């Protein structure tokens, strides 16, 4: 997994990179978050 100097650098990387080269999605596990509530503030784009 690459190391990033900032969140912006990581975001730019994943916007143009296919995650299948880094993540084995066949080993993924579904998770349920029944008590998840909407954020009280807008998140950054």
N, C-alpha and C positions, 0 to 999 in steps of 0.2 A: 504494500500500500504506500503510495507516495506521501511525503511530508509536505505540508503547506505553511507558508509564512504568515498567512492571514485567512480569514473566512472568505474574503473576496477572491483570493487566489484559488481556494478550494472550489468555490462556486463556479468560477470561470472554467476550471478543469473539468468538472462534472457536466457542465453545459455542453461540452463538445466531445466527451469521452463516453464510450459504451462501458457500462459497469460490468458486463459479463467477463471482461478480461481480469477483473479484480475480485469479483464475488461469485461464489458457487451458489446460485439461486436454487439448485436442487436440494440444498441442505437447509433452506429457509424454514422457518416455523411461523405459522399464523398466530397472531396475538390478538386478544380481545381486550379493549379498554372501555368497560361499561360505564365508568364514572367520569369519563373525559368530558370536560366542559369547554365551551368556546372561550377563546382568549378575551380578556377585558380590554385589550388595546390592539391596534393594528400592528401586524408584523412588518418588518422591512421587506421590500420586494426582492 
